[in-house]
Protein backbone atom coordinates (compact mmCIF):
# COMPACT_ATOMS: atom_id res chain seq x y z
CA UNK A 1 0.00 0.00 0.00
CA UNK A 2 1.16 3.53 -0.73
CA UNK A 3 0.53 6.40 1.63
CA UNK A 4 1.31 10.10 1.23
CA UNK A 5 2.57 12.73 3.61
CA UNK A 6 2.92 16.35 2.61
CA UNK A 7 4.20 19.40 4.41
CA UNK A 8 3.62 22.83 3.00
CA UNK A 9 3.21 26.43 4.01
CA UNK A 10 1.14 28.59 1.70
CA UNK A 11 1.63 32.31 1.58
CA UNK A 12 -1.19 34.02 -0.27
CA UNK A 13 -0.70 37.42 -1.81
CA UNK A 14 -3.87 39.26 -2.71
CA UNK A 15 -3.28 42.09 -5.13
CA UNK A 16 -5.70 44.94 -5.60
CA UNK A 17 -6.43 45.69 -9.23
CA UNK A 18 -7.25 49.08 -10.67
CA UNK A 19 -10.62 50.46 -11.60
CA UNK A 20 -11.19 47.96 -14.39
CA UNK A 21 -14.83 47.33 -15.31
CA UNK A 22 -16.25 44.26 -13.58
CA UNK A 23 -19.33 42.21 -14.36
CA UNK A 24 -20.77 39.96 -11.66
CA UNK A 25 -22.42 36.73 -12.72
CA UNK A 26 -24.54 34.77 -10.25
CA UNK A 27 -26.40 31.52 -10.47
CA UNK A 28 -26.68 27.86 -9.55
CA UNK A 29 -24.99 24.68 -10.76
CA UNK A 30 -27.42 21.76 -10.88
CA UNK A 31 -27.16 18.13 -11.95
CA UNK A 32 -28.95 16.37 -14.77
CA UNK A 33 -30.99 14.31 -14.32
CA UNK A 34 -32.56 15.21 -11.01
CA UNK A 35 -31.67 18.92 -10.88
CA UNK A 36 -29.94 18.50 -7.52
CA UNK A 37 -27.39 21.14 -6.51
CA UNK A 38 -23.72 20.35 -7.16
CA UNK A 39 -21.52 21.45 -4.27
CA UNK A 40 -17.91 22.54 -4.81
CA UNK A 41 -18.11 22.60 -8.61
CA UNK A 42 -15.16 24.37 -10.23
CA UNK A 43 -16.04 27.51 -12.19
CA UNK A 44 -13.43 29.58 -13.96
CA UNK A 45 -11.72 30.93 -17.05
CA UNK A 46 -9.22 28.57 -18.63
CA UNK A 47 -5.56 29.62 -18.23
CA UNK A 48 -6.51 32.61 -16.05
CA UNK A 49 -6.52 33.01 -12.27
CA UNK A 50 -10.20 33.92 -12.29
CA UNK A 51 -12.58 31.43 -10.76
CA UNK A 52 -14.76 30.30 -7.90
CA UNK A 53 -16.37 27.20 -6.41
CA UNK A 54 -20.08 26.59 -5.92
CA UNK A 55 -21.40 26.45 -2.35
CA UNK A 56 -23.30 23.58 -0.70
CA UNK A 57 -26.57 24.69 -2.34
CA UNK A 58 -24.94 24.93 -5.78
CA UNK A 59 -24.96 28.74 -5.79
CA UNK A 60 -22.04 30.79 -7.09
CA UNK A 61 -21.02 34.34 -7.89
CA UNK A 62 -18.10 35.44 -10.03
CA UNK A 63 -16.79 38.90 -10.92
CA UNK A 64 -15.26 39.10 -14.39
CA UNK A 65 -13.10 41.94 -15.68
CA UNK A 66 -13.81 43.33 -19.14
CA UNK A 67 -10.51 41.98 -20.47
CA UNK A 68 -12.00 38.46 -20.30
CA UNK A 69 -15.30 39.18 -22.07
CA UNK A 70 -14.12 37.33 -25.18
CA UNK A 71 -13.19 34.21 -23.20
CA UNK A 72 -15.35 31.38 -21.91
CA UNK A 73 -16.23 30.04 -18.46
CA UNK A 74 -15.77 26.33 -17.81
CA UNK A 75 -18.07 24.60 -15.30
CA UNK A 76 -16.80 21.24 -14.11
CA UNK A 77 -17.34 18.76 -11.28
CA UNK A 78 -16.28 15.21 -10.58
CA UNK A 79 -18.71 12.77 -12.13
CA UNK A 80 -20.15 15.29 -14.59
CA UNK A 81 -19.40 16.36 -18.13
CA UNK A 82 -17.70 19.81 -18.20
CA UNK A 83 -19.58 22.68 -19.83
CA UNK A 84 -18.00 25.64 -21.61
CA UNK A 85 -20.04 28.84 -22.07
CA UNK A 86 -18.82 32.04 -23.80
CA UNK A 87 -18.84 34.96 -21.37
CA UNK A 88 -20.50 37.25 -23.91
CA UNK A 89 -23.62 35.02 -23.63
CA UNK A 90 -23.69 35.46 -19.87
CA UNK A 91 -23.31 39.23 -19.59
CA UNK A 92 -27.02 39.87 -20.23
CA UNK A 93 -28.10 36.90 -18.10
CA UNK A 94 -26.38 37.52 -14.79
CA UNK A 95 -28.71 35.27 -12.76
CA UNK A 96 -28.44 31.89 -14.39
CA UNK A 97 -28.79 28.15 -13.84
CA UNK A 98 -26.15 25.85 -15.27
CA UNK A 99 -26.89 22.15 -15.73
CA UNK A 100 -24.13 19.55 -15.78
CA UNK A 101 -24.91 16.08 -17.06
CA UNK A 102 -23.73 13.02 -15.15
CA UNK A 103 -20.92 11.07 -16.78
CA UNK A 104 -21.32 7.34 -17.25
CA UNK A 105 -18.12 5.62 -16.20
CA UNK A 106 -17.15 2.19 -17.35
CA UNK A 107 -15.82 0.24 -14.39
CA UNK A 108 -12.70 -1.73 -15.06
CA UNK A 109 -12.57 -5.43 -14.24
CA UNK A 110 -11.27 -6.28 -10.79
CA UNK A 111 -9.35 -9.53 -10.37
CA UNK A 112 -8.97 -10.77 -6.81
CA UNK A 113 -5.93 -12.93 -6.16
CA UNK A 114 -4.42 -14.40 -3.04
CA UNK A 115 -1.45 -12.39 -1.83
CA UNK A 116 1.91 -14.03 -1.39
CA UNK A 117 4.37 -12.68 1.09
CA UNK A 118 3.99 -9.29 2.74
CA UNK A 119 2.60 -6.08 1.34
CA UNK A 120 5.14 -3.26 1.13
CA UNK A 121 3.95 0.06 2.55
CA UNK A 122 5.78 3.33 2.11
CA UNK A 123 5.34 7.05 2.77
CA UNK A 124 6.56 9.68 0.34
CA UNK A 125 6.05 13.40 0.03
CA UNK A 126 7.59 16.79 -0.50
CA UNK A 127 9.91 16.92 2.49
CA UNK A 128 12.46 18.57 0.22
CA UNK A 129 9.86 20.12 -2.14
CA UNK A 130 10.98 17.69 -4.83
CA UNK A 131 8.67 18.22 -7.80
CA UNK A 132 6.12 20.37 -6.01
CA UNK A 133 4.37 23.35 -7.59
CA UNK A 134 2.03 25.97 -6.17
CA UNK A 135 -0.99 26.91 -8.26
CA UNK A 136 -2.57 30.13 -6.97
CA UNK A 137 -6.25 30.90 -7.42
CA UNK A 138 -8.38 33.89 -6.54
CA UNK A 139 -9.90 34.49 -3.12
CA UNK A 140 -13.23 33.55 -4.72
CA UNK A 141 -12.23 29.91 -4.75
CA UNK A 142 -9.29 29.46 -2.41
CA UNK A 143 -5.95 28.08 -3.47
CA UNK A 144 -4.38 24.75 -4.20
CA UNK A 145 -1.06 22.97 -4.14
CA UNK A 146 -0.22 20.34 -6.74
CA UNK A 147 2.62 17.94 -6.00
CA UNK A 148 4.12 15.81 -8.76
CA UNK A 149 4.88 12.30 -7.50
CA UNK A 150 7.60 10.73 -9.64
CA UNK A 151 9.03 7.23 -9.54
CA UNK A 152 12.52 8.68 -10.12
CA UNK A 153 13.60 11.68 -8.07
CA UNK A 154 15.87 14.49 -9.26
CA UNK A 155 18.92 12.66 -7.97
CA UNK A 156 18.12 9.68 -10.19
CA UNK A 157 17.05 7.43 -7.33
CA UNK A 158 13.96 5.26 -7.71
CA UNK A 159 11.31 6.24 -5.16
CA UNK A 160 8.31 4.09 -6.06
CA UNK A 161 7.67 0.70 -7.57
CA UNK A 162 4.53 1.07 -9.67
CA UNK A 163 1.79 -0.12 -9.74
CA UNK A 164 0.72 0.75 -6.19
CA UNK A 165 -2.46 1.58 -4.30
CA UNK A 166 -2.96 5.03 -2.85
CA UNK A 167 -3.99 4.43 0.75
CA UNK A 168 -3.87 7.78 2.50
CA UNK A 169 -3.01 11.43 1.97
CA UNK A 170 -1.97 13.84 4.70
CA UNK A 171 -1.35 17.57 4.75
CA UNK A 172 0.17 19.59 7.57
CA UNK A 173 -1.89 22.62 8.60
CA UNK A 174 0.15 25.50 9.99
CA UNK A 175 -1.38 28.42 11.91
CA UNK A 176 -5.02 28.17 10.84
CA UNK A 177 -6.99 31.30 11.83
CA UNK A 178 -10.42 30.19 10.53
CA UNK A 179 -13.07 28.74 12.90
CA UNK A 180 -13.25 25.80 10.50
CA UNK A 181 -12.15 25.06 6.95
CA UNK A 182 -12.57 22.56 4.13
CA UNK A 183 -9.87 20.92 2.02
CA UNK A 184 -10.43 18.59 -0.91
CA UNK A 185 -7.87 16.08 -2.13
CA UNK A 186 -7.64 15.21 -5.83
CA UNK A 187 -5.46 12.88 -7.87
CA UNK A 188 -4.55 13.54 -11.52
CA UNK A 189 -2.50 11.85 -14.17
CA UNK A 190 0.32 13.80 -15.81
CA UNK A 191 -0.34 15.80 -18.96
CA UNK A 192 2.48 17.30 -21.01
CA UNK A 193 1.64 20.70 -22.51
CA UNK A 194 4.36 22.60 -24.39
CA UNK A 195 7.02 20.68 -22.55
CA UNK A 196 5.51 21.31 -19.10
CA UNK A 197 4.21 18.59 -16.79
CA UNK A 198 0.74 19.63 -15.58
CA UNK A 199 -2.24 17.95 -13.89
CA UNK A 200 -4.40 16.18 -16.47
CA UNK A 201 -7.26 13.69 -16.11
CA UNK A 202 -8.92 12.98 -12.75
CA UNK A 203 -7.92 9.57 -11.40
CA UNK A 204 -9.98 9.80 -8.22
CA UNK A 205 -13.59 9.87 -9.38
CA UNK A 206 -14.95 11.10 -6.05
CA UNK A 207 -15.09 14.42 -4.24
CA UNK A 208 -13.17 13.74 -1.04
CA UNK A 209 -13.55 16.72 1.30
CA UNK A 210 -12.48 16.99 4.92
CA UNK A 211 -13.78 19.69 7.26
CA UNK A 212 -11.71 20.54 10.32
CA UNK A 213 -11.13 23.23 12.95
CA UNK A 214 -7.59 22.29 13.92
CA UNK A 215 -5.19 25.19 14.36
CA UNK A 216 -2.13 23.17 13.42
CA UNK A 217 -1.35 19.54 12.84
CA UNK A 218 -1.90 16.76 10.33
CA UNK A 219 -5.16 16.48 8.39
CA UNK A 220 -5.65 12.97 6.99
CA UNK A 221 -7.69 11.69 4.04
CA UNK A 222 -8.51 7.98 4.06
CA UNK A 223 -8.48 6.85 0.41
CA UNK A 224 -8.36 3.10 1.00
CA UNK A 225 -12.04 2.52 0.14
CA UNK A 226 -11.51 3.83 -3.41
CA UNK A 227 -8.88 1.20 -4.22
CA UNK A 228 -7.09 3.76 -6.38
CA UNK A 229 -4.36 2.04 -8.36
CA UNK A 230 -1.64 4.32 -9.73
CA UNK A 231 0.58 2.87 -12.44
CA UNK A 232 2.83 5.80 -13.31
CA UNK A 233 3.79 9.32 -12.22
CA UNK A 234 0.84 11.36 -10.93
CA UNK A 235 -0.18 14.60 -9.22
CA UNK A 236 -1.70 14.83 -5.74
CA UNK A 237 -3.57 18.10 -5.17
CA UNK A 238 -4.95 19.74 -2.04
CA UNK A 239 -7.63 22.40 -2.64
CA UNK A 240 -8.60 24.94 0.01
CA UNK A 241 -12.33 25.47 -0.48
CA UNK A 242 -13.78 28.89 0.31
CA UNK A 243 -17.51 29.24 0.88
CA UNK A 244 -19.58 32.38 1.33
CA UNK A 245 -18.79 32.79 5.03
CA UNK A 246 -15.08 32.31 4.35
CA UNK A 247 -15.04 34.90 1.58
CA UNK A 248 -16.85 37.32 3.90
CA UNK A 249 -14.20 36.75 6.56
CA UNK A 250 -11.43 37.49 4.06
Secondary structure, DSSP 8 states (H G I E B T S, - for coil): -EEE-EE-----------S--EEEEEEEEEEETT--B-TT-EEEETTSS-EEE--TTSEEEEEEEGGGTTSEEEEE-TTB--EEEEGGGTTT--EEEEEEEB--------------S----EEE--TT-TTEEEE---TTT--EEEEEE-SB-TTS-B---SSEEEEEEEEEE-S--SSSEEEEEEEEEEEEETTEEEEEEES--S-EEEEE--SSEEEEEE-GGGTEEE-S-EEEEEEEE--HHHHHH-
